Amino acid sequence: MNNAIVLLARLLLAHIFLLAGFSKITGYAGTQGYMESMGVPGALLPLVIALEIGGSLALIVGLFTRWAALALAGFCVASALIFHRNFAEQMQMILFMKNFAMAGGLLLLYVQGAGAFSLDARRAK
């Protein structure tokens, strides 16, 4: 039962990054402009997309799970601090807290590992 829950946790954590990564591809210019308006070089967008899509796929299949979770946790904290620190707007405060909550879940996944239903478990055999 615990391995099924770990799998479900990986899927739930991964889906938001997968969708966000693809939305950044389809809205590339807008995302790049938003990043630049917040003081982040737009040239970093391909790395962001690669992290979101690659990291989410790693979590889904359970490959290099600990490293993907750690990288995505760091990304959550960094993006909260850069993009969602205007607490005068309730939505920004909610997004800030959401990013920190996701970072917490990802750090638990870093500690726990991918579980039995993963490529990491297969590689360990």
N, C-alpha and C positions, 0 to 999 in steps of 0.2 A: 504494500500500500504506500509506503514512504517513497519508493522509487517512482511511482505514478504521480505522486504529489510534486516531487522534484521536477519531473518532466512537465507537468502542468505549469509550474512556476516558471520554468525556462520559456515555455511558449507564451505565457502571459507577459513576461518581461520583454520578450523579443519582438512581439508584434508591433508595438508602438514605434520602435526604431526602424523596422522594415518599412512600415507605411510612411514614416517621416522621411526616410532616405529616398524613396521613390517620389514623394511629393516635392522634394528639393530638386530632383531631376526635371520634373515637369514644370516646375516654377523656378527654374534656375536663375533667371535674371532678377526676379523679384527677391528671391532669397539672398542672392549676392548683394543686391542693393541694401536690403535690411541689415545684413551683417556689417556692411561698410558704414551705414548710418549709426551703428552702435560701436564703431571704432575697431572692428575686426576686419582684417584684410579679406576681401572677397576671393582672393587667390587660394584661400584655405578651404573653400567650399568642396572641391573634389575630395579632400581628405575627410571632411565631415561626412560626405555621402558614403565614402568607402568604409568609414568606421561604423556608420549606422547600418548599412546593408550587410557588410561583412560580419560585423559583430552580432547582428541579429541572426544571421544564418548560422554562425558558429554556435550560438545558444540553442537554436532550434534543433540542430543535429547533435549537439553536445560534443563539439570538437574544440579543443583548446578553451574549454568553457571558463576555467578560472581566469585566464588572461583576458578573454573577451569581456567577462563580467567586470573585471577590474578596470579595463579601459572605458567601458560604457559608464561605470560608476563615476569615474573621473570626469567624463564628458558631461554627465548630468549635473555635477556640482559646478563645473566651469560654466556651462550654459545658463544655469540658474543665476550665478553671480554676475554674469555679463548681461544677459537679456531680460531677466525677470526681477530686478531689484527695486522697481518702483512700487513700493508698498502702498502708496496713495491710491493706486488702482487695485481694486479687489481681485480682478482676474490675474494680474501680475503676481500678486501675493499667493494666489492659489497655484499658479504655474510654478512659482518658486518652491512651494512646499511639495508639489507633485514631483519635481525633479529630485528633491532631497529624499523623498520617500522611495522613489525608484532606485536611487543610489544605495539606500539602505538594503533594499531587496537584492540588488546586484552584489553588494558586499557579502550578504548571507550566502548567495550562490557561490561566490569566490571561496568562502570558507567551507561550504558543504561539498562543492564539486557537482558534477553533472548527474550523478546517480547511475544506476544500472542500465537504464534505457538511453544509452548515449554511445557515440563513437569513442569517447574518452575511455569508457569502461571496456569496450572491445579492444582498444589499443593496449590496455593494461594487462590483458590476458596473455 
